[in-house]
Every structure is written in C-alpha cells, then in structure tokens.
Amino acid sequence: MLEKIAVYPGTFDPVTLGHLDIVERAIPIFDRVIVAVAKDTGGKPTLFSIEERIQMLKDVTMNYPKTEVHGFSGLLITYVKEVNACTILRGLRAISDFEHEFQMASINKRLNSSVETLFMMTNESYFFLSSSSVKEIAALGCNLKGFVPELVEKQIKKKLF
C-alpha cells in the first residue's frame, strides 16, 4: 500500500496558530504531513528569510508526529510529485479564501490529475488570523499571545525591534 503523504504549502511568514491547527488536524489523516515553505512569494516581501521560516516551523512542530518541514521553489505541483505526495492540503479561513484556492486547485489538477487538493476549514478560533495581520499588529507593539507560538512571537519582536 502506498504511503499517504500530504503537502501543506505556504509562505508561513510567520507561522500562526491557525497554520498549526491545520497541521495538527491533518496528522491523523495522513501517514506523513510535509509542511512546504515556499521560497517564491510572488514578489511579496517577507519579514523572515526562507531559512528563518523553515527553522521556526521545525521548532514549533518538533513534537508533531509524522510531520516534516522543507523549503521548496518553483511550481508546487512539481514539488508534490518529487516527494510522492498524493494530496495538497490547504487551509480555508473564510469564503473569501475559497475563490483563489479553488482556482489554484483547478490548475494543479490540470497539471497533475493524480494529485488531490483537500480544503480544511480552520478552527473557528482562527478565522480572523493571517500572517499579514500578525505582522501588522506586531509592528504596532501589540501582544501576539493567542496568535502565534511564543517562540515565533520572540522572533518577530527580535526582527522588528
């Protein structure tokens, strides 16, 4: 029987508790969950380098069974094929996320029909949460408790102040 591998891609700049919620809930479903940190951000500047984002994710997921963290560049569907994954895992916060995610899933399906995209709704506690909003409130000096892991909050403050 083939191993069921999911790839959970994103920029994770920074990783939030919403991201970790998706990973935690995927662990019982798949044999392996690969958190794939995108080097290419579509020209969007990042607060953290890819190496920093990978290390933060490794640190906050070190006790998660069956979870790996890797960086990737180029087309996601190419990376998914390279790691023999059968599923792309995507988190949805609200209806507004769906249109873009649906378009990307359709393109990926056209590029490789053997790979499925699984949409997972984030826990209602995190519907409002995004990496962009975390960076914005951090820049204003607000407390990030309940938004990101403590280790990530420390890294954000170190980077910004």
Secondary structure, DSSP 8 states (H G I E B T S, - for coil): ----EEEEEE--TT--HHHHHHHHHHTTT-SEEEEEEES--TT---SS-HHHHHHHHHHHHTTSTTEEEEEE-S-HHHHHHHTT-SEEEEEE-SHHHHHHHHHHHHHHHHH-TT-EEEEEE--GGGTT--HHHHHHHHHTT---TTTS-HHHHHHHHHHH-
